[in-house]
């Protein structure tokens, strides 16, 4: 073997080794899912029942010409159609899954999957749908004794609002 063929063999082994270990090379890179602006991605997102929520998937772009495919899973089942949107922002592609008027059935584990020719990355977010926290009106009757005569007072009470009843 000549010196040039040894060098070529070492370079090829180095590139293949980097691909095998998931590291990026100029020839190929595995997508990297991050949080907003490169931070650690969120693991839990909460939404009130009846409200809209966007689940984000920030993909760091290493090669802007690389072809990427995206899809979402809910509880390990592929979601088809739905409200998905892609936005490009400098070093990131942001993939959103929009949940409209969240219901209890929407709660679960959502996984963003990004696939390139070199491999795939994924990130799972738990969506928690909280019961709607609208004030519940309820009427309570109170019998007050004033000057030895009973009277009935009906009050509408709203949680979180302090009531004052002054009788003179």
C-alpha positions in Angstrom: 0.0 0.0 0.0 1.2 3.5 -0.8 1.2 6.4 1.5 -1.6 8.2 -0.4 -3.9 5.1 -0.3 -3.2 4.8 3.5 -4.2 8.5 4.0 -7.3 8.0 1.9 -8.3 4.9 3.9 -7.7 6.8 7.2 -9.9 9.7 6.0 -12.7 7.4 4.9 -12.6 5.5 8.2 -12.7 8.8 10.1 -15.7 10.0 8.1 -17.5 6.7 8.4 -16.6 6.5 12.1 -18.0 10.0 12.7 -21.2 9.1 10.8 -21.5 5.9 12.8 -21.2 7.7 16.1 -23.9 10.3 15.2 -21.4 13.2 15.0 -21.8 15.8 12.3 -19.5 16.0 9.3 -19.5 18.3 6.3 -20.8 15.4 4.1 -23.7 14.6 6.4 -25.3 15.7 9.7 -28.0 14.3 12.0 -30.6 17.0 12.9 -30.3 18.5 16.3 -33.5 19.3 18.2 -33.1 22.1 20.7 -35.3 24.4 22.8 -36.0 28.1 21.9 -32.9 29.8 20.6 -30.7 26.7 21.3 -31.7 26.1 24.9 -32.7 22.8 26.4 -36.1 21.8 24.9 -39.2 21.9 27.1 -40.4 18.5 28.4 -43.9 19.5 29.7 -46.4 22.1 28.4 -49.7 22.9 30.1 -52.8 24.3 28.5 -56.2 25.1 29.8 -59.1 23.2 28.3 -60.7 25.1 25.4 -57.5 27.1 24.7 -55.2 26.9 21.7 -51.5 25.8 22.1 -48.5 25.4 19.8 -46.0 22.7 20.5 -42.6 23.8 19.2 -39.8 21.8 17.7 -36.6 23.8 17.2 -34.3 22.1 14.7 -30.7 23.5 14.5 -29.6 23.9 10.9 -26.1 22.7 10.1 -26.4 22.5 6.4 -29.2 24.8 4.9 -29.3 22.7 1.7 -29.9 19.4 3.6 -33.3 17.8 2.9 -35.2 17.2 6.1 -38.5 15.4 6.7 -40.7 16.0 9.7 -43.6 14.3 11.4 -45.3 14.2 14.8 -46.4 11.3 16.9 -48.9 11.3 19.7 -48.5 8.5 22.2 -46.2 6.8 19.7 -48.9 6.9 16.9 -48.2 8.9 13.7 -50.4 12.0 13.4 -51.7 12.7 9.9 -52.7 16.1 8.6 -53.4 18.4 11.4 -52.2 21.9 11.9 -48.5 21.9 11.3 -46.5 24.9 10.4 -42.8 25.5 9.6 -40.9 28.7 10.2 -37.2 29.4 9.3 -35.3 31.6 11.7 -31.5 32.1 11.2 -29.9 28.9 12.4 -33.1 27.1 13.2 -36.1 25.6 11.5 -39.1 25.8 13.9 -41.8 23.2 13.4 -45.1 23.8 15.2 -47.9 21.4 15.9 -51.0 23.5 16.8 -53.6 22.1 19.2 -56.9 23.9 18.7 -59.4 24.2 21.6 -57.6 21.7 23.7 -59.7 18.9 25.1 -58.9 16.2 27.8 -58.3 13.7 24.9 -55.5 15.9 23.6 -53.4 15.3 26.7 -50.5 12.9 26.1 -46.9 12.6 24.8 -46.2 14.4 21.5 -42.9 13.5 19.7 -41.4 15.7 17.0 -39.3 13.5 14.6 -36.8 15.0 12.2 -35.2 12.8 9.5 -32.2 13.5 7.3 -30.2 11.2 5.0 -27.8 10.7 7.9 -30.2 9.7 10.6 -33.0 11.0 12.8 -33.6 13.0 16.0 -36.7 13.2 18.1 -37.9 15.1 21.2 -41.0 14.3 23.3 -43.2 16.9 25.0 -45.9 15.9 27.5 -49.0 18.0 27.0 -51.2 18.4 30.1 -54.7 19.7 29.6 -56.0 21.4 32.7 -59.7 21.7 33.4 -61.1 25.1 32.5 -60.7 27.4 35.4 -63.7 29.6 34.8 -65.4 30.8 37.9 -68.4 28.7 38.9 -71.3 30.7 40.0 -73.2 29.2 42.9 -76.0 30.6 45.0 -76.0 30.2 48.8 -78.8 31.2 51.0 -78.0 32.7 54.3 -80.6 33.4 57.0 -79.6 36.3 59.1 -81.2 37.3 62.3 -81.7 41.0 62.5 -83.6 42.4 65.3 -85.2 39.1 66.0 -86.7 38.9 62.5 -85.3 36.3 60.0 -84.5 37.5 56.5 -83.2 35.5 53.5 -80.2 36.8 51.5 -79.2 35.2 48.2 -75.6 35.8 47.1 -73.8 34.9 44.0 -70.2 34.0 45.0 -67.3 34.0 42.6 -64.1 32.3 43.8 -61.2 34.7 44.2 -63.4 37.7 44.8 -63.9 38.7 48.4 -67.4 39.6 49.3 -68.4 42.1 52.0 -71.9 42.3 53.3 -72.7 45.3 55.5 -76.0 45.5 57.2 -77.0 48.4 59.3 
